[in-house]
Amino acid sequence: MAFFIGQKVVCISDDWEHTTDPSRKPEVVKGGVYVIRGVHDYGYPSLTFEGLRCFYHQGAFRPIVEKKTDIAIFTAMLTPKKVKADA
């Protein structure tokens, strides 16, 4: 899986065998959303996040897929339809 700087990810594992520095208290929690500050490979794939110090193994995260909201169906409902009336 390819990660990139600026990408939003969610933590999917908090067993912290995935931390690359087990002596430090993990700063991330399972279910937490983070923005990638750096992608590294020092013999193991790891990530750093905005506002946090530790490196974390990429296996503990998955990308968040953001879908753009399409409100076209709702605006179509608000558009008046021409109706023929019997006189």
Contact map, one row per residue, 1 for C-alpha under 8 A:
111000000000000000000000000000000000000000000000000000000000000000000000000000000000000
111100000000000000000000000000000000000000000000000000000000000000000000000000000000000
111110100000000000000000000000000000001000000000000000000000001000000000000000000000000
011111100000000000000000000000000001011000000000000000000000000000000000000000000000000
001111100000000000000000000000000011111000000000000000000000000000000000000000000000000
000111110000000000000000000000000011100000000000000000000000000000000000000000000000000
001111111000000000000000000000000011000000000000000000000000001000000000000000000000000
000001111100000000000000000000001111000000000000000000000000001100000000000000000000000
000000111110000000000000000000001111000000000000000000000000111100000000000000000000000
000000011111000000000000000001111100000000000000000000000000111100000000000000000000000
000000001111110000000000000111111100000000000000000000000001110000000000000000000000000
000000000111110000000000000001100000000000000000000000000001110000000000000000000000000
000000000011111101000000000001000000000000000000000000000001100000000000000000000000000
000000000011111101000000000111000000000000000000000000000001000000000000000000000000000
000000000000111111000000000000000000000000000000000000000000000000000000000000000000000
000000000000111111100100010000000000000000000000000000000000000000000000000000000000000
000000000000001111110100000000000000000000000000000000000000000000000000000000000000000
000000000000111111110000000000000000000000000000000000011111000000000000000000000000000
000000000000000111111100010000000000000000000000000001111000000000000000000000000000000
000000000000000011111100000000000000000000000100000001111000000000000000000000000000000
000000000000000000111111000000000000000000000000000001110000000000000000000000000000000
000000000000000110111111110000000000000000000000000000000000000000000000000000000000000
000000000000000000001111100000000000000000000000000000000000000000000000000000000000000
000000000000000000001111110000000000000000000000000001000000000000000000000000000000000
000000000000000000000111111000000000000000000000000000000000000000000000000000000000000
000000000000000100100101111110000000000000000000000001000000000000000000000000000000000
000000000000000000000000111110000000000000000000000101000000000000000000000000000000000
000000000010010000000000011111010000000000000000000000000000000000000000000000000000000
000000000010010000000000011111110000000000000000000000000000000000000000000000000000000
000000000111110000000000000111110000000000000000000000000000000000000000000000000000000
000000000111000000000000000011111000000000000000000000000000000000000000000000000000000
000000000110000000000000000111111100000000000000000000000000000000000000000000000000000
000000011110000000000000000000111110000000000000000000000000000000000000000000000000000
000000011110000000000000000000011111000000000000110000000000000000000000000000000000000
000011111000000000000000000000001111100000000000110000000000000000000000000000000000000
000111111000000000000000000000000111111000000011110000000000000000000000000000000000000
000011000000000000000000000000000011111000000011110000000000000000000000000000000000000
000110000000000000000000000000000001111100000011100000000000000000000000000000000000000
001110000000000000000000000000000001111110001111000000000000000000000000000000000000000
000000000000000000000000000000000000011111011110000000000000000000000000000000000000000
000000000000000000000000000000000000001111111100000000000000000000000000000000000000000
000000000000000000000000000000000000000111111100000000000000000000000000000000000000000
000000000000000000000000000000000000000011111000000000000000000000000000000000000000000
000000000000000000000000000000000000000111111100000000001000000000000000000000000000000
000000000000000000000000000000000000001111111110000000001100000000000000000000000000000
000000000000000000010000000000000000001111011111000000111100000000000000000000000000000
000000000000000000000000000000000001111100001111100000111100000000000000000000000000000
000000000000000000000000000000000001111000000111110111110000000000000000000000000000000
000000000000000000000000000000000111110000000011111110100000000000000000000000000000000
000000000000000000000000000000000111100000000001111100000000000000000000000000000000000
000000000000000000000000000000000000000000000000111110000000000000000000000000000000000
000000000000000000000000001000000000000000000001111111000000000000000000000000000000000
000000000000000000000000000000000000000000000001101111100000000000000000000000000000000
000000000000000000111001011000000000000000000001000111110000000000000000000000000000000
000000000000000000111000000000000000000000000111100011111000000000000000000000000000000
000000000000000001111000000000000000000000000111000001111101000000000000000000000000000
000000000000000001110000000000000000000000011110000000111111100000000000000000000000000
000000000000000001000000000000000000000000001110000000011111100000000000000000000000000
000000000000000001000000000000000000000000000000000000001111110000000000000000000000000
000000000011110001000000000000000000000000000000000000011111110000000000000000000000000
000000001111100000000000000000000000000000000000000000001111111000000000000000000000000
000000001111000000000000000000000000000000000000000000000011111100000000000000000000000
001000111100000000000000000000000000000000000000000000000000111110000000000000000000000
000000011100000000000000000000000000000000000000000000000000011111000000000000000000000
000000000000000000000000000000000000000000000000000000000000001111100000000000000000000
000000000000000000000000000000000000000000000000000000000000000111110000000000000000000
000000000000000000000000000000000000000000000000000000000000000011111000000000000000000
000000000000000000000000000000000000000000000000000000000000000001111100000000000000000
000000000000000000000000000000000000000000000000000000000000000000111110000000000000000
000000000000000000000000000000000000000000000000000000000000000000011111100000000000000
000000000000000000000000000000000000000000000000000000000000000000001111111000000000000
000000000000000000000000000000000000000000000000000000000000000000000111111100000000000
000000000000000000000000000000000000000000000000000000000000000000000111111110000000000
000000000000000000000000000000000000000000000000000000000000000000000011111111000000000
000000000000000000000000000000000000000000000000000000000000000000000011111111100000000
000000000000000000000000000000000000000000000000000000000000000000000001111111100000000
000000000000000000000000000000000000000000000000000000000000000000000000111111110000000
000000000000000000000000000000000000000000000000000000000000000000000000011111110000000
000000000000000000000000000000000000000000000000000000000000000000000000001111111000000
000000000000000000000000000000000000000000000000000000000000000000000000000011111100000
000000000000000000000000000000000000000000000000000000000000000000000000000000111110000
000000000000000000000000000000000000000000000000000000000000000000000000000000011111000
000000000000000000000000000000000000000000000000000000000000000000000000000000001111100
000000000000000000000000000000000000000000000000000000000000000000000000000000000111110
000000000000000000000000000000000000000000000000000000000000000000000000000000000011111
000000000000000000000000000000000000000000000000000000000000000000000000000000000001111
000000000000000000000000000000000000000000000000000000000000000000000000000000000000111
